[in-house]
Amino acid sequence: MGYGIVTAFAKEGANIVITGRNLKKLEDAKEEIERLYNIEVLPVQADVNADADNEAVVKPVVERQLKSLVILMH
């Protein structure tokens, strides 16, 4: 389901952030999505799950995304 949502946004031209546990899979997805849809993809390794402190897991993802936005705006 996640990949379907990502590709729907990518088809509309949105730059996206993708997360997952496996960095290699994220890098592969980044390359494919950027090639197919001519957008920018920021892959961030993160493991959101029922047993984790998800606030602590997600906070660095959001911070990294915000840094990317600031860089793009300059």
Contacts in CASP RR format, 6 or more apart in sequence:
PFRMAT RR
TARGET T0000
AUTHOR 0000-0000-0000
METHOD contacts of the structure
MODEL  1
MGYGIVTAFAKEGANIVITGRNLKKLEDAKEEIERLYNIEVLPVQADVNA
DADNEAVVKPVVERQLKSLVILMH
3 29 0 8 1.000
6 16 0 8 1.000
6 18 0 8 1.000
6 29 0 8 1.000
6 33 0 8 1.000
7 33 0 8 1.000
7 36 0 8 1.000
7 37 0 8 1.000
9 16 0 8 1.000
10 16 0 8 1.000
10 33 0 8 1.000
10 36 0 8 1.000
10 37 0 8 1.000
10 39 0 8 1.000
10 41 0 8 1.000
11 37 0 8 1.000
13 37 0 8 1.000
13 38 0 8 1.000
13 39 0 8 1.000
14 39 0 8 1.000
15 39 0 8 1.000
15 40 0 8 1.000
15 41 0 8 1.000
15 42 0 8 1.000
16 33 0 8 1.000
16 39 0 8 1.000
16 40 0 8 1.000
16 41 0 8 1.000
16 42 0 8 1.000
17 41 0 8 1.000
17 42 0 8 1.000
17 43 0 8 1.000
17 44 0 8 1.000
17 61 0 8 1.000
17 64 0 8 1.000
17 65 0 8 1.000
17 68 0 8 1.000
18 26 0 8 1.000
18 29 0 8 1.000
18 30 0 8 1.000
18 33 0 8 1.000
18 41 0 8 1.000
18 42 0 8 1.000
18 43 0 8 1.000
18 44 0 8 1.000
19 26 0 8 1.000
19 43 0 8 1.000
19 44 0 8 1.000
19 45 0 8 1.000
19 46 0 8 1.000
19 48 0 8 1.000
19 61 0 8 1.000
20 26 0 8 1.000
20 44 0 8 1.000
20 45 0 8 1.000
20 46 0 8 1.000
20 47 0 8 1.000
21 45 0 8 1.000
21 46 0 8 1.000
21 47 0 8 1.000
22 45 0 8 1.000
23 43 0 8 1.000
23 45 0 8 1.000
26 43 0 8 1.000
26 44 0 8 1.000
26 45 0 8 1.000
27 43 0 8 1.000
29 41 0 8 1.000
29 43 0 8 1.000
30 41 0 8 1.000
30 42 0 8 1.000
30 43 0 8 1.000
33 39 0 8 1.000
33 41 0 8 1.000
34 40 0 8 1.000
34 41 0 8 1.000
42 64 0 8 1.000
42 65 0 8 1.000
42 68 0 8 1.000
44 60 0 8 1.000
44 61 0 8 1.000
44 64 0 8 1.000
44 65 0 8 1.000
46 57 0 8 1.000
46 58 0 8 1.000
46 60 0 8 1.000
46 61 0 8 1.000
47 57 0 8 1.000
48 54 0 8 1.000
48 57 0 8 1.000
48 58 0 8 1.000
END
